[in-house]
Amino acid sequence: MVKQVVTTCFVLFHCIISYWAFMSSCSIQSSTKIIIPAIARYFGTRSRYEDVNTYLIDDILAINNSLVTLPSSKCSEIHMTVIIRHGTRYPTTKNIKKMRKFYDLVVRDAAVNWNYLSEIKSQWKMWYTDDMDGRLVDKGREDHRHLAQRLIKWFPSLLTQENVRQRRVKLITSSKHRCVNSTIAFRKGLMEGLNIEDELEISVNDTLMRYFEQCKRFVKEVENNDTALEELQRFNDGPEMKRIVEKMADRLEVPYTNITDESVEAGFFLCAYEFAIQNLNSPWCQLYDEVDAQVLEYAGDLKQYWKRSYGYEINSKSSCILFHDLFHRLDQVVAQINSDDIVSEAVTVQVGHGETLLPLVTLLDLFKDDTHLSSTDFATQHNRIFKSGKIVPYAANLLVVLYKCPEGIRMGVRMNEKSLTLPGLTDPVPMYEDVKKRYRALLEGCDQETVCKINNS
């Protein structure tokens, strides 16, 4: 009897301990729930993909059918090309040095007048090292692995075991390590999602995925031209940025001369990278309010606009080679369908950079405002279409899909898993021939050799 009571008490005690362990675990999980910085929406090209598609925060493998327009149910998918930016990465060495300089200034000179400054000075350590230099982080691998698995859900008739085994799925990447590793992660997600062994080869093609380096006119007139970003420099010297510089000096209680536009940008980067890489709401984020963040976002957008987008015609024209590669492939698929042949390339995945994607998006006339972004228009541009964080966050993707329909071949376009209606067309899934008519001038005249030739006259 005594033995039975002892046994019963032991079991009860064990259950109580297990219960409290479970409740403690739940409490820990709850307490470590990610707190999104209030300024996260303004991180520009350093934005997380799931902050553009917020439904992914709760379920990273979810697909949102309400964001997509499909053709008739009588249509079937026959091909998909997706061009993807690499996943979340470390800062480049250039930015790490700027961040370290600002960190050293704060630790050395800032007054401890707020809790977050005390935390930065006594607890936060500068953990970024120069050798990180833009390398892919674990979060970046997950970005691509999860994207692959969502695309399986979106296109179950294209991303199939058979198409993989028959080599009808192609993987192409830039040679940069962050792109190669993103592609490897995408392949892993694909293989896991399809439950097959690794059978896909990866080809490196910088001619396509780093075309901007090989366009001599772009390199001369924009990339290596100190005057190409005059609008950005004017903005950095203007009243909006001056107010942020003075506010930062006041917060830190340091002389105004100690803080520059580069300083406030570096602190903003410390906040953005900490959140993107480690899901942390860093104490650095507390140095900025929403107005500060809007100004810094606009500065980043000015840089992207004038260096990669609508600022100069050569920015978009430098992507002619990628544009023609896409339409050549689509034409080949259409010809195979019309001849009742098997489609030789059911899915093409091309992994590159924001610098790969943004000029192509621009060439297609997407996300275009009525006026140029300029240094003096910050106050009137809050509702601008061109916001780089919405267009090219980490793992941003432009997806083109062809459908075989009773009336012919149709084409759909998605940006970051949302349907787009191409400018100049009213049908969100137009006939492919109508798309070609819309872009006829580019298809006939956008010759890479000609547009990238340096004019010496």
One Martini backbone bead per residue (centre of mass of N, CA, C, O) as a GRO file, in nm:
protein
  457
    1MET     BB    1   0.060   0.061  -0.023
    2VAL     BB    2   0.303   0.251   0.013
    3LYS     BB    3   0.417   0.196  -0.270
    4GLN     BB    4   0.167   0.306  -0.423
    5VAL     BB    5   0.177   0.595  -0.311
    6VAL     BB    6   0.462   0.663  -0.405
    7THR     BB    7   0.408   0.615  -0.705
    8THR     BB    8   0.181   0.822  -0.731
    9CYS     BB    9   0.350   1.069  -0.641
   10PHE     BB   10   0.566   1.045  -0.858
   11VAL     BB   11   0.380   1.081  -1.100
   12LEU     BB   12   0.262   1.352  -1.013
   13PHE     BB   13   0.531   1.501  -0.997
   14HIS     BB   14   0.609   1.455  -1.295
   15CYS     BB   15   0.365   1.605  -1.415
   16ILE     BB   16   0.421   1.877  -1.289
   17ILE     BB   17   0.701   1.919  -1.412
   18SER     BB   18   0.611   1.895  -1.707
   19TYR     BB   19   0.412   2.126  -1.703
   20TRP     BB   20   0.617   2.351  -1.624
   21ALA     BB   21   0.802   2.305  -1.863
   22PHE     BB   22   0.594   2.369  -2.078
   23MET     BB   23   0.517   2.655  -1.978
   24SER     BB   24   0.803   2.765  -1.998
   25SER     BB   25   0.837   2.720  -2.299
   26CYS     BB   26   0.603   2.900  -2.386
   27SER     BB   27   0.711   3.155  -2.253
   28ILE     BB   28   0.972   3.172  -2.415
   29GLN     BB   29   0.845   3.182  -2.694
   30SER     BB   30   0.682   3.437  -2.638
   31SER     BB   31   0.929   3.624  -2.546
   32THR     BB   32   1.076   3.561  -2.848
   33LYS     BB   33   0.911   3.722  -3.012
   34ILE     BB   34   0.909   3.907  -3.277
   35ILE     BB   35   1.008   4.248  -3.298
   36ILE     BB   36   0.909   4.491  -3.502
   37PRO     BB   37   1.023   4.754  -3.621
   38ALA     BB   38   0.873   5.055  -3.690
   39ILE     BB   39   1.100   5.105  -3.942
   40ALA     BB   40   1.103   4.852  -4.144
   41ARG     BB   41   0.948   4.977  -4.404
   42TYR     BB   42   1.239   5.160  -4.463
   43PHE     BB   43   1.488   4.955  -4.567
   44GLY     BB   44   1.466   4.872  -4.849
   45THR     BB   45   1.708   4.657  -4.978
   46ARG     BB   46   1.705   4.551  -4.653
   47SER     BB   47   1.455   4.387  -4.678
   48ARG     BB   48   1.230   4.169  -4.597
   49TYR     BB   49   1.019   3.966  -4.760
   50GLU     BB   50   0.793   3.940  -4.525
   51ASP     BB   51   0.743   4.265  -4.525
   52VAL     BB   52   0.590   4.249  -4.804
   53ASN     BB   53   0.468   3.957  -4.710
   54THR     BB   54   0.305   3.934  -4.414
   55TYR     BB   55   0.178   3.640  -4.417
   56LEU     BB   56   0.470   3.499  -4.372
   57ILE     BB   57   0.512   3.539  -4.068
   58ASP     BB   58   0.313   3.297  -3.986
   59ASP     BB   59   0.363   3.153  -4.292
   60ILE     BB   60   0.626   3.075  -4.501
   61LEU     BB   61   0.436   2.860  -4.693
   62ALA     BB   62   0.242   3.054  -4.794
   63ILE     BB   63  -0.037   3.124  -5.013
   64ASN     BB   64  -0.193   3.408  -5.200
   65ASN     BB   65  -0.459   3.402  -5.412
   66SER     BB   66  -0.560   3.708  -5.395
   67LEU     BB   67  -0.282   3.814  -5.556
   68VAL     BB   68  -0.393   3.638  -5.805
   69THR     BB   69  -0.422   3.616  -6.160
   70LEU     BB   70  -0.614   3.404  -6.363
   71PRO     BB   71  -0.708   3.223  -6.596
   72SER     BB   72  -0.877   3.007  -6.721
   73SER     BB   73  -0.954   2.675  -6.635
   74LYS     BB   74  -0.871   2.586  -6.941
   75CYS     BB   75  -0.594   2.643  -6.853
   76SER     BB   76  -0.232   2.572  -6.883
   77GLU     BB   77   0.072   2.522  -6.769
   78ILE     BB   78   0.407   2.544  -6.952
   79HIS     BB   79   0.572   2.795  -6.817
   80MET     BB   80   0.866   2.911  -6.612
   81THR     BB   81   1.013   3.224  -6.516
   82VAL     BB   82   1.264   3.308  -6.261
   83ILE     BB   83   1.385   3.609  -6.111
   84ILE     BB   84   1.637   3.633  -5.849
   85ARG     BB   85   1.729   3.743  -5.560
   86HIS     BB   86   1.917   3.717  -5.325
   87GLY     BB   87   1.956   3.669  -5.010
   88THR     BB   88   2.035   3.727  -4.713
   89ARG     BB   89   2.300   3.947  -4.601
   90TYR     BB   90   2.580   4.079  -4.546
   91PRO     BB   91   2.764   4.325  -4.533
   92THR     BB   92   2.979   4.512  -4.669
   93THR     BB   93   3.285   4.629  -4.610
   94LYS     BB   94   3.216   4.925  -4.654
   95ASN     BB   95   2.978   4.927  -4.441
   96ILE     BB   96   3.127   4.815  -4.197
   97LYS     BB   97   3.316   5.059  -4.165
   98LYS     BB   98   3.090   5.266  -4.112
   99MET     BB   99   2.966   5.121  -3.867
  100ARG     BB  100   3.219   5.120  -3.689
  101LYS     BB  101   3.259   5.424  -3.674
  102PHE     BB  102   2.989   5.483  -3.531
  103TYR     BB  103   3.023   5.299  -3.292
  104ASP     BB  104   3.279   5.435  -3.178
  105LEU     BB  105   3.147   5.708  -3.130
  106VAL     BB  106   2.929   5.621  -2.930
  107VAL     BB  107   3.112   5.485  -2.716
  108ARG     BB  108   3.303   5.737  -2.674
  109ASP     BB  109   3.084   6.012  -2.681
  110ALA     BB  110   2.821   5.932  -2.577
  111ALA     BB  111   2.559   5.986  -2.386
  112VAL     BB  112   2.382   5.840  -2.102
  113ASN     BB  113   2.035   5.921  -2.163
  114TRP     BB  114   1.960   5.622  -2.244
  115ASN     BB  115   1.903   5.291  -2.241
  116TYR     BB  116   2.002   5.223  -2.533
  117LEU     BB  117   2.281   5.354  -2.495
  118SER     BB  118   2.370   5.173  -2.266
  119GLU     BB  119   2.348   4.911  -2.428
  120ILE     BB  120   2.552   4.981  -2.649
  121LYS     BB  121   2.801   5.049  -2.452
  122SER     BB  122   2.778   4.767  -2.262
  123GLN     BB  123   2.665   4.520  -2.470
  124TRP     BB  124   2.715   4.592  -2.751
  125LYS     BB  125   2.878   4.434  -3.025
  126MET     BB  126   3.108   4.438  -3.283
  127TRP     BB  127   3.044   4.159  -3.513
  128TYR     BB  128   3.145   4.274  -3.764
  129THR     BB  129   3.338   4.162  -4.045
  130ASP     BB  130   3.514   4.207  -4.332
  131ASP     BB  131   3.482   3.895  -4.435
  132MET     BB  132   3.177   3.895  -4.493
  133ASP     BB  133   3.121   4.053  -4.757
  134GLY     BB  134   2.808   3.971  -4.856
  135ARG     BB  135   2.733   3.716  -4.735
  136LEU     BB  136   2.547   3.459  -4.682
  137VAL     BB  137   2.294   3.374  -4.472
  138ASP     BB  138   2.080   3.167  -4.324
  139LYS     BB  139   1.833   3.335  -4.399
  140GLY     BB  140   1.896   3.330  -4.707
  141ARG     BB  141   1.854   3.026  -4.741
  142GLU     BB  142   1.560   3.027  -4.648
  143ASP     BB  143   1.442   3.211  -4.856
  144HIS     BB  144   1.492   3.000  -5.096
  145ARG     BB  145   1.373   2.744  -4.986
  146HIS     BB  146   1.084   2.859  -4.946
  147LEU     BB  147   1.031   2.958  -5.230
  148ALA     BB  148   1.042   2.683  -5.366
  149GLN     BB  149   0.798   2.564  -5.199
  150ARG     BB  150   0.591   2.769  -5.302
  151LEU     BB  151   0.622   2.710  -5.609
  152ILE     BB  152   0.507   2.428  -5.590
  153LYS     BB  153   0.225   2.529  -5.512
  154TRP     BB  154   0.178   2.718  -5.757
  155PHE     BB  155   0.338   2.480  -5.964
  156PRO     BB  156   0.264   2.151  -5.978
  157SER     BB  157   0.294   2.101  -6.306
  158LEU     BB  158   0.611   2.198  -6.318
  159LEU     BB  159   0.708   2.115  -6.027
  160THR     BB  160   0.846   1.806  -6.088
  161GLN     BB  161   0.993   1.511  -6.091
  162GLU     BB  162   1.002   1.471  -6.396
  163ASN     BB  163   1.128   1.748  -6.478
  164VAL     BB  164   1.385   1.702  -6.323
  165ARG     BB  165   1.475   1.423  -6.448
  166GLN     BB  166   1.442   1.558  -6.755
  167ARG     BB  167   1.578   1.848  -6.751
  168ARG     BB  168   1.331   2.091  -6.728
  169VAL     BB  169   1.515   2.220  -6.501
  170LYS     BB  170   1.675   2.539  -6.452
  171LEU     BB  171   1.994   2.659  -6.318
  172ILE     BB  172   2.093   3.004  -6.267
  173THR     BB  173   2.400   3.202  -6.196
  174SER     BB  174   2.587   3.391  -6.036
  175SER     BB  175   2.923   3.396  -5.911
  176LYS     BB  176   2.840   3.489  -5.656
  177HIS     BB  177   2.822   3.350  -5.353
  178ARG     BB  178   2.528   3.446  -5.275
  179CYS     BB  179   2.404   3.315  -5.536
  180VAL     BB  180   2.501   3.027  -5.526
  181ASN     BB  181   2.384   2.970  -5.236
  182SER     BB  182   2.093   3.033  -5.313
  183THR     BB  183   2.067   2.810  -5.530
  184ILE     BB  184   2.125   2.575  -5.346
  185ALA     BB  185   1.883   2.632  -5.159
  186PHE     BB  186   1.667   2.607  -5.373
  187ARG     BB  187   1.730   2.315  -5.446
  188LYS     BB  188   1.673   2.199  -5.168
  189GLY     BB  189   1.375   2.285  -5.155
  190LEU     BB  190   1.293   2.123  -5.404
  191MET     BB  191   1.378   1.840  -5.312
  192GLU     BB  192   1.209   1.836  -5.055
  193GLY     BB  193   0.929   1.901  -5.186
  194LEU     BB  194   0.964   1.639  -5.397
  195ASN     BB  195   1.119   1.396  -5.279
  196ILE     BB  196   1.427   1.414  -5.394
  197GLU     BB  197   1.714   1.394  -5.527
  198ASP     BB  198   1.997   1.543  -5.624
  199GLU     BB  199   1.974   1.646  -5.991
  200LEU     BB  200   2.073   1.946  -6.020
  201GLU     BB  201   2.223   2.168  -6.210
  202ILE     BB  202   2.458   2.446  -6.202
  203SER     BB  203   2.481   2.753  -6.374
  204VAL     BB  204   2.718   2.994  -6.476
  205ASN     BB  205   2.608   3.349  -6.572
  206ASP     BB  206   2.732   3.669  -6.612
  207THR     BB  207   2.616   3.776  -6.877
  208LEU     BB  208   2.325   3.774  -6.743
  209MET     BB  209   2.359   3.834  -6.411
  210ARG     BB  210   2.618   4.063  -6.483
  211TYR     BB  211   2.574   4.279  -6.718
  212PHE     BB  212   2.658   4.558  -6.580
  213GLU     BB  213   2.973   4.501  -6.606
  214GLN     BB  214   2.963   4.472  -6.946
  215CYS     BB  215   2.853   4.768  -6.974
  216LYS     BB  216   3.038   5.026  -7.072
  217ARG     BB  217   2.843   5.267  -7.063
  218PHE     BB  218   2.743   5.228  -6.776
  219VAL     BB  219   3.015   5.237  -6.630
  220LYS     BB  220   3.090   5.525  -6.729
  221GLU     BB  221   2.809   5.700  -6.684
  222VAL     BB  222   2.749   5.568  -6.382
  223GLU     BB  223   2.925   5.384  -6.198
  224ASN     BB  224   3.202   5.589  -6.261
  225ASN     BB  225   3.017   5.852  -6.204
  226ASP     BB  226   3.013   6.121  -5.990
  227THR     BB  227   2.746   6.270  -6.128
  228ALA     BB  228   2.506   6.054  -6.125
  229LEU     BB  229   2.442   6.136  -5.795
  230GLU     BB  230   2.343   6.436  -5.751
  231GLU     BB  231   2.064   6.407  -5.616
  232LEU     BB  232   2.168   6.266  -5.363
  233GLN     BB  233   2.368   6.485  -5.272
  234ARG     BB  234   2.160   6.710  -5.243
  235PHE     BB  235   1.995   6.566  -5.027
  236ASN     BB  236   2.230   6.530  -4.819
  237ASP     BB  237   2.253   6.865  -4.821
  238GLY     BB  238   1.978   6.902  -4.715
  239PRO     BB  239   1.725   6.965  -4.484
  240GLU     BB  240   1.636   6.678  -4.406
  241MET     BB  241   1.921   6.566  -4.335
  242LYS     BB  242   2.008   6.787  -4.140
  243ARG     BB  243   1.798   6.725  -3.920
  244ILE     BB  244   1.902   6.440  -3.855
  245VAL     BB  245   2.187   6.514  -3.775
  246GLU     BB  246   2.101   6.700  -3.538
  247LYS     BB  247   1.932   6.494  -3.383
  248MET     BB  248   2.163   6.294  -3.336
  249ALA     BB  249   2.348   6.483  -3.179
  250ASP     BB  250   2.144   6.535  -2.952
  251ARG     BB  251   2.109   6.243  -2.854
  252LEU     BB  252   2.432   6.205  -2.806
  253GLU     BB  253   2.580   6.465  -2.722
  254VAL     BB  254   2.719   6.597  -2.981
  255PRO     BB  255   2.868   6.749  -3.212
  256TYR     BB  256   2.768   6.830  -3.525
  257THR     BB  257   3.052   6.766  -3.663
  258ASN     BB  258   3.037   6.443  -3.589
  259ILE     BB  259   2.790   6.442  -3.791
  260THR     BB  260   2.665   6.264  -4.074
  261ASP     BB  261   2.506   6.116  -4.330
  262GLU     BB  262   2.682   5.859  -4.293
  263SER     BB  263   2.619   5.810  -3.997
  264VAL     BB  264   2.304   5.772  -4.014
  265GLU     BB  265   2.323   5.540  -4.215
  266ALA     BB  266   2.488   5.340  -4.041
  267GLY     BB  267   2.279   5.313  -3.811
  268PHE     BB  268   2.053   5.210  -3.995
  269PHE     BB  269   2.203   4.954  -4.077
  270LEU     BB  270   2.228   4.829  -3.796
  271CYS     BB  271   1.926   4.786  -3.774
  272ALA     BB  272   1.861   4.630  -4.042
  273TYR     BB  273   2.060   4.388  -4.017
  274GLU     BB  274   1.975   4.280  -3.741
  275PHE     BB  275   1.691   4.205  -3.841
  276ALA     BB  276   1.746   4.037  -4.100
  277ILE     BB  277   1.952   3.827  -3.967
  278GLN     BB  278   1.831   3.806  -3.633
  279ASN     BB  279   1.549   3.922  -3.548
  280LEU     BB  280   1.624   4.214  -3.428
  281ASN     BB  281   1.550   4.479  -3.201
  282SER     BB  282   1.759   4.708  -3.200
  283PRO     BB  283   1.896   4.976  -3.033
  284TRP     BB  284   1.948   5.134  -3.300
  285CYS     BB  285   1.644   5.187  -3.369
  286GLN     BB  286   1.604   5.412  -3.134
  287LEU     BB  287   1.752   5.652  -3.305
  288TYR     BB  288   1.474   5.634  -3.475
  289ASP     BB  289   1.225   5.773  -3.648
  290GLU     BB  290   0.996   5.789  -3.895
  291VAL     BB  291   1.111   6.036  -4.039
  292ASP     BB  292   1.397   5.941  -4.062
  293ALA     BB  293   1.330   5.683  -4.227
  294GLN     BB  294   1.204   5.827  -4.471
  295VAL     BB  295   1.457   5.981  -4.554
  296LEU     BB  296   1.646   5.729  -4.586
  297GLU     BB  297   1.474   5.590  -4.795
  298TYR     BB  298   1.490   5.814  -5.009
  299ALA     BB  299   1.792   5.802  -5.047
  300GLY     BB  300   1.795   5.507  -5.144
  301ASP     BB  301   1.601   5.554  -5.388
  302LEU     BB  302   1.774   5.756  -5.538
  303LYS     BB  303   2.003   5.562  -5.592
  304GLN     BB  304   1.840   5.345  -5.748
  305TYR     BB  305   1.712   5.530  -5.964
  306TRP     BB  306   1.994   5.655  -6.082
  307LYS     BB  307   2.164   5.369  -6.101
  308ARG     BB  308   1.907   5.139  -6.196
  309SER     BB  309   1.685   5.316  -6.334
  310TYR     BB  310   1.509   5.600  -6.454
  311GLY     BB  311   1.741   5.814  -6.461
  312TYR     BB  312   1.873   5.628  -6.693
  313GLU     BB  313   1.857   5.461  -6.985
  314ILE     BB  314   2.103   5.261  -6.949
  315ASN     BB  315   2.006   5.103  -6.710
  316SER     BB  316   1.788   4.934  -6.868
  317LYS     BB  317   1.948   4.868  -7.137
  318SER     BB  318   2.159   4.675  -6.998
  319SER     BB  319   1.915   4.436  -6.997
  320CYS     BB  320   1.870   4.324  -7.287
  321ILE     BB  321   1.990   4.038  -7.264
  322LEU     BB  322   1.775   3.935  -7.058
  323PHE     BB  323   1.525   4.001  -7.221
  324HIS     BB  324   1.596   3.819  -7.471
  325ASP     BB  325   1.626   3.556  -7.319
  326LEU     BB  326   1.333   3.538  -7.231
  327PHE     BB  327   1.189   3.559  -7.518
  328HIS     BB  328   1.332   3.324  -7.649
  329ARG     BB  329   1.217   3.110  -7.460
  330LEU     BB  330   0.918   3.165  -7.508
  331ASP     BB  331   0.922   3.112  -7.812
  332GLN     BB  332   1.013   2.818  -7.790
  333VAL     BB  333   0.768   2.715  -7.636
  334VAL     BB  334   0.553   2.798  -7.841
  335ALA     BB  335   0.665   2.628  -8.076
  336GLN     BB  336   0.636   2.353  -7.934
  337ILE     BB  337   0.332   2.366  -7.892
  338ASN     BB  338   0.252   2.414  -8.198
  339SER     BB  339   0.414   2.121  -8.259
  340ASP     BB  340   0.359   1.909  -8.028
  341ASP     BB  341   0.585   1.935  -7.829
  342ILE     BB  342   0.805   1.910  -7.590
  343VAL     BB  343   0.897   2.090  -7.327
  344SER     BB  344   1.231   2.154  -7.254
  345GLU     BB  345   1.150   2.421  -7.059
  346ALA     BB  346   0.957   2.453  -6.782
  347VAL     BB  347   1.198   2.567  -6.588
  348THR     BB  348   1.345   2.889  -6.493
  349VAL     BB  349   1.627   2.974  -6.284
  350GLN     BB  350   1.740   3.309  -6.185
  351VAL     BB  351   2.031   3.423  -6.005
  352GLY     BB  352   2.091   3.743  -5.849
  353HIS     BB  353   2.041   4.086  -5.830
  354GLY     BB  354   1.924   4.390  -5.787
  355GLU     BB  355   2.094   4.478  -6.046
  356THR     BB  356   1.934   4.273  -6.224
  357LEU     BB  357   1.625   4.340  -6.173
  358LEU     BB  358   1.567   4.651  -6.187
  359PRO     BB  359   1.629   4.709  -6.490
  360LEU     BB  360   1.415   4.511  -6.602
  361VAL     BB  361   1.169   4.638  -6.471
  362THR     BB  362   1.218   4.908  -6.614
  363LEU     BB  363   1.202   4.807  -6.910
  364LEU     BB  364   0.886   4.725  -6.846
  365ASP     BB  365   0.754   4.981  -6.691
  366LEU     BB  366   0.771   4.943  -6.386
  367PHE     BB  367   0.723   5.144  -6.125
  368LYS     BB  368   0.613   5.430  -6.253
  369ASP     BB  369   0.635   5.754  -6.235
  370ASP     BB  370   0.553   6.073  -6.354
  371THR     BB  371   0.817   6.153  -6.201
  372HIS     BB  372   1.106   6.228  -6.101
  373LEU     BB  373   1.332   6.172  -5.872
  374SER     BB  374   1.419   6.421  -5.626
  375SER     BB  375   1.574   6.633  -5.394
  376THR     BB  376   1.290   6.828  -5.370
  377ASP     BB  377   1.039   6.583  -5.338
  378PHE     BB  378   0.981   6.449  -5.063
  379ALA     BB  379   0.698   6.573  -4.969
  380THR     BB  380   0.552   6.451  -5.256
  381GLN     BB  381   0.666   6.119  -5.230
  382HIS     BB  382   0.509   5.921  -5.029
  383ASN     BB  383   0.324   5.785  -5.285
  384ARG     BB  384   0.518   5.636  -5.435
  385ILE     BB  385   0.600   5.366  -5.637
  386PHE     BB  386   0.908   5.398  -5.591
  387LYS     BB  387   1.008   5.124  -5.381
  388SER     BB  388   1.266   4.922  -5.319
  389GLY     BB  389   1.148   4.743  -5.084
  390LYS     BB  390   0.902   4.640  -5.269
  391ILE     BB  391   1.076   4.531  -5.514
  392VAL     BB  392   1.398   4.460  -5.378
  393PRO     BB  393   1.418   4.254  -5.175
  394TYR     BB  394   1.497   3.992  -5.044
  395ALA     BB  395   1.417   3.754  -5.283
  396ALA     BB  396   1.330   3.878  -5.518
  397ASN     BB  397   1.066   3.835  -5.785
  398LEU     BB  398   1.034   3.751  -6.134
  399LEU     BB  399   0.738   3.622  -6.294
  400VAL     BB  400   0.690   3.402  -6.578
  401VAL     BB  401   0.387   3.276  -6.740
  402LEU     BB  402   0.264   3.014  -6.939
  403TYR     BB  403  -0.046   2.956  -7.122
  404LYS     BB  404  -0.268   2.710  -7.228
  405CYS     BB  405  -0.532   2.795  -7.449
  406PRO     BB  406  -0.793   2.781  -7.661
  407GLU     BB  407  -0.698   3.081  -7.787
  408GLY     BB  408  -0.402   3.035  -7.666
  409ILE     BB  409  -0.130   3.218  -7.554
  410ARG     BB  410  -0.053   3.313  -7.225
  411MET     BB  411   0.054   3.586  -6.991
  412GLY     BB  412   0.212   3.605  -6.673
  413VAL     BB  413   0.280   3.842  -6.398
  414ARG     BB  414   0.512   3.848  -6.117
  415MET     BB  415   0.574   4.026  -5.804
  416ASN     BB  416   0.628   3.884  -5.528
  417GLU     BB  417   0.356   3.705  -5.566
  418LYS     BB  418   0.222   3.931  -5.759
  419SER     BB  419   0.015   4.052  -5.972
  420LEU     BB  420   0.057   4.200  -6.301
  421THR     BB  421  -0.005   4.474  -6.511
  422LEU     BB  422   0.092   4.564  -6.798
  423PRO     BB  423   0.183   4.831  -6.948
  424GLY     BB  424  -0.074   4.894  -7.197
  425LEU     BB  425  -0.250   4.677  -7.054
  426THR     BB  426  -0.561   4.523  -6.936
  427ASP     BB  427  -0.479   4.234  -6.919
  428PRO     BB  428  -0.339   4.029  -6.673
  429VAL     BB  429  -0.369   3.781  -6.907
  430PRO     BB  430  -0.237   3.798  -7.187
  431MET     BB  431  -0.159   3.767  -7.488
  432TYR     BB  432   0.145   3.703  -7.608
  433GLU     BB  433   0.128   3.881  -7.868
  434ASP     BB  434   0.058   4.143  -7.710
  435VAL     BB  435   0.323   4.162  -7.561
  436LYS     BB  436   0.505   4.181  -7.812
  437LYS     BB  437   0.379   4.442  -7.915
  438ARG     BB  438   0.447   4.619  -7.668
  439TYR     BB  439   0.778   4.519  -7.708
  440ARG     BB  440   0.885   4.560  -8.003
  441ALA     BB  441   1.116   4.767  -7.985
  442LEU     BB  442   1.294   4.584  -7.805
  443LEU     BB  443   1.295   4.323  -7.983
  444GLU     BB  444   1.429   4.491  -8.235
  445GLY     BB  445   1.642   4.724  -8.072
  446CYS     BB  446   1.774   4.574  -7.809
  447ASP     BB  447   2.104   4.592  -7.843
  448GLN     BB  448   2.371   4.535  -7.652
  449GLU     BB  449   2.611   4.636  -7.821
  450THR     BB  450   2.489   4.912  -7.892
  451VAL     BB  451   2.399   5.030  -7.605
  452CYS     BB  452   2.708   4.972  -7.476
  453LYS     BB  453   2.840   5.165  -7.651
  454ILE     BB  454   3.082   5.397  -7.674
  455ASN     BB  455   3.064   5.742  -7.720
  456ASN     BB  456   3.336   5.934  -7.873
  457SER     BB  457   3.206   6.214  -7.986
   0.00000   0.00000   0.00000
